[in-house]
Amino acid sequence: MRFPRALLLLAAPALLLTACANPEADPATSGEGPGATGAVQPPAAAIPAEGEVVGQGMVFQREGEDAIFCVGPILESYPPQCDGPVIVGWEWPDDRMYDTDGLATFGTYAIVGEWDGVEFTPTQPAIPLALYDPIRPEPDPRSDPANAGATAESVLLRIQEELHAWTDVRVLDSVVDNGYVWANVYHDDGTIQAYLDEIYGADVVIVTSAFAPIPTLG
């Protein structure tokens, strides 16, 4: 079947400017965050998750290669282009909820599994996103207009651009909304959030995880 183009997510590319949070280390040109000066130590490059997590995104596999789990930006092309960690032991299910062009096979799924910081290992059968009905976690209070952030939008846009230029924090995608920069990473155990809080202050950058704990009722 033809893969629906509406499901291909096109993330806006980060614009690289020269503004920086620390005059001694320009992340837009060096590829490093202000923590590279030694004042604040950056988090580990790979942060594993404890227990099972769930990710939602595109599974993409070129002929003869491992399947990868694209939970970040996806270029709207045919076949789509994306990057992500290897899915260990992936086998395409019999649901036929995916497409192929002869050189690549791809489809969007929700997958429960284990994240070791480098590879994703499924522990349950994948569910096509079209059929996935997740338990919705409580929304972040900072998404409420009544709790809008106090940082000027021009400053937030500069911070957003800096984050995408860093090499010590891998930001998959981000958006400026309600007075904050919402930055999505593979997984954060709290250390990335603490790192960015020290650099920019609390309630400026909000870190979310693409591989997040499975929400539970109650």
C-alpha positions, 0 to 999 in steps of 0.5 A: 500500500502507498504510505500516507504522505501526511504522516511524514513529519518535516521538521524545520531545520535549525538556523545557525546564528552567531549569538551564544549564551557564553562569550567564551564558547560559541555553540553556533560555531564550535558545536559545543554548549557553554558547558564545554568551558568546564563551568558546567559538565555536559551529560553523558552522550548516551543515557540509557533508560531504566525498564521498558519505554515506548517510542513512536515514529518511523521504522525504516530499513534499507535492503540489506541493512538493519532497521532503524527507529526514526523518532526525530525529523523525517524528510518528506521524500519518497522514500523518506529520509531519516536517522535513528538508532538500530532496532535490534532483531526487527522483523516486519509484522504481517499487518502490511501497515508499511510501504516499500519501494524495492530498496527500502521498507518503512512504516510508522509504529509505536514500539515498547522496548528497552533503550541502552543509550545506543540501540532499541530492543523491542520487548512487545509486538509493534503497533501501527500508529494508525491503530495505537491508542496510548494512555495519555499522561497528564499534560505538562502544566507549563503548556497551559497559557496561564503558566506561560514562560517569562523569557522573551521569544527572541531569546528563546529562538536564539537558544533553540538555534544554539541547541541544534548546533551543539554536539554534547546534547543531541536535540532531535527536534524542538519548538518555541511555544508558550514562552519556553523552548521544548526540546526533544531528545532520545531519553533524559533521566533528568541530567540533560534537564539539569544541565540546561537549567544551569546554563539557561536558568529554570523554566526556559528549556523543557526537555522531553524524551522520545523514549519515555516511560509507559504511562499508567492509569492512576 
